[in-house]
């Protein structure tokens, strides 16, 4: 496996994209890049600055602030993966909150935000040997990726997974709130004008509604190994 490849994982929210990406990166010795964390960090920044809430969104104020936003992934050896830092502060825990989830798709709709992050993401992958997950990795960020995966599952299944995860963290949410958030994010992600969520023509589609994490990993690793043999 001397030649490294780019693995692009796209799909709907709460399909376990990051989990699969981390598994593959660890197994292959690749760098894992969670692009969702980057958009979450900007959503969190917007919340901190008062640019966004349930009633309004000052998009222009966020756009003007983009040059002042510095995002970094810093590897945490104790956890075994990189954490998101926003302007020098570790915000990994804060960006995973249910509140941030409610705003992230709205922030990701903004052309200037996507342009800034896509440029950073492409720079991160210039030497290959990465597993990157998001919404437009195989269609916009790395359309030339050697392996593109598109993940999906029913909204009910995804909402249940997300609800269980939030409850385990101690968040006070109802299943209905989580389900509505999943449906809303799906709509925004697939209907935005700039880089809508869509499956690349050459992507391997995986519906993991009834797959365990282990079964899914084995299935994808088989595809990876086939591609590696052709390199």
Secondary structure, DSSP 8 states (H G I E B T S, - for coil): --S--EEEEEESTTS-HHHHHHHHHHHHT-EEEEHHHHHHHHHHHHHHHTSB-SS-B-HHHHHHHGGG--EEEEEETTTTEEEEEETTEE-TTGGGSHHHHHHHHHHHT-HHHHHHHHHHHHHHTTT--EEEEESSIIIII-TT-SEEEEEE--HHHHHHHHHHHHHHHT----HHHHHHHHHHHHHHHHH-SSS-----TT-EEEE-TT--HHHHHHHHHHHHHHHHHH-
